């Protein structure tokens, strides 16, 4: 997990194209976000927990579609937090597609350590890549995480 570069997925552990994905991440021991959230009691903000699941959903779409479009988080339908995530924790995101249309996906998922710490349902908007630089950068990132599966 590289919070500063907004890459919250380290590895794709399993994928069933167009159905589900399982990804893992190692929360860094030190990151600027922990300086203020909270001094003396660092925890990963809930919004980053949801973003981790949403990124896994985007990875699922892009790997399934051969990078036909880019996936953008546009709506969080619901999110519930059952626990805290601390620096150094190992996380697993389990995500599945609930509904698929040409221009959007509805996904739901859980984020867990030994137990589920968060669950959410969200919508991703699917849009053409704005330029080749963006497309190539996203492909390198996602495929790099996916290669770790093999």
VEXKEVO-794864 format. One record per residue (C-alpha): residue in three letters; x, y, z. Coordinates in steps of 0.001 Angstrom, whole numbers, plus 500000, padded with zeros to 6 digits. Example, Ala and Ser with C-alpha at 12.3 -4.5 7.8 and 13.67 -1.06 7.14 Angstrom:
BEGIN
ALA512300495500507800SER513670498940507140
END
This chain:
BEGIN
UNK500000500000500000UNK501451503340498927UNK499108505900500444UNK501106508877499158UNK500695507709495545UNK497095506580496120UNK497908502966495255UNK496168500976497951UNK496380497517496333UNK499643495571496571UNK498652492319494911UNK495829490570493085UNK495475487212494845UNK492609485747492793UNK490295486872490018UNK487248485462488289UNK486774487851485328UNK483522489832485398UNK482591488247488744UNK484996488790491642UNK488508489674492755UNK490557489204495886UNK493373491659496550UNK495759492203499444UNK497590495163500925UNK500066495831503677UNK499331499068505540UNK502606501004505900UNK504110501427509363UNK504602505131508681UNK502598507482506437UNK501807511192506757UNK498087510432507111UNK498788508849510514UNK500338512076511853UNK496896513619512221UNK494671510529512267UNK495266510330515222UNK498320511497517226UNK499248508670519578UNK496548506387518124UNK497149506017514372UNK494323504404512394UNK493624504215508674UNK490811506645507760UNK487539504963506795UNK487546506727503433UNK490819504943502579UNK489274501632503603UNK486452502225501105UNK488923503450498475UNK490889500203498855UNK487766498184498035UNK486842500553495186UNK490324500227493669UNK489967496442493784UNK486664496832491888UNK488410499006489308UNK491154496397488949UNK488472493724488420UNK486840495740485641UNK490060496722483887UNK491553493213484000UNK488251491703482792UNK487803494207479948UNK491452494338478835UNK491535497998479863UNK488661499045477602UNK487877501995479884UNK488967503516483164UNK486878503058486305UNK486142506099488506UNK484468505964491926UNK481328508101491632UNK479011506926494399UNK479255505179497736UNK475843503653498306UNK476660502437501800UNK479657501800504002UNK479902500217507428UNK482963499963509618UNK483339497141512117UNK486883497728513302UNK490050499750513077UNK493009499318510739UNK496376500140512241UNK499817500731510711UNK501389497411509739UNK498081495547509370UNK497644493155506449UNK494330493613504609UNK492347491557502124UNK489702493098499868UNK487052490746498495UNK484973492445495804UNK482274491338493405UNK480291492971490642UNK476615493266491549UNK475419494959488353UNK477130495739485064UNK476104498226482383UNK477992499839479512UNK478917502995481405UNK478943501871485052UNK479345499023487516UNK477845498481490928UNK480215496606493231UNK480161495420496793UNK482889494126498984UNK484518493568502311UNK487851494519503755UNK489243492199506369UNK492141491235508521UNK491223488111510499UNK487710489584510741UNK485763491955508485UNK486660495553509344UNK484578497255506626UNK481933496507504028UNK480562498753501320UNK478624499035498107UNK479643501609495494UNK479311502621491864UNK482124502964489334UNK481705505061486206UNK483426503610483143UNK484957506226480852UNK487452506169477999UNK491044506861479001UNK491719510560478450UNK495127509903476885UNK497688507171476214UNK499977508301479039UNK497189507682481555UNK496211504361479979UNK499791503072479971UNK500421504180483568UNK497240502476484783UNK498034499313482815UNK501558499145484292UNK500222499567487818UNK497347497084487560UNK499309494482485603UNK502186494801488078UNK499832493903490922UNK498279491116488840UNK501674489607487934UNK502253488945491616UNK499401486408491392UNK501385484221489032
END
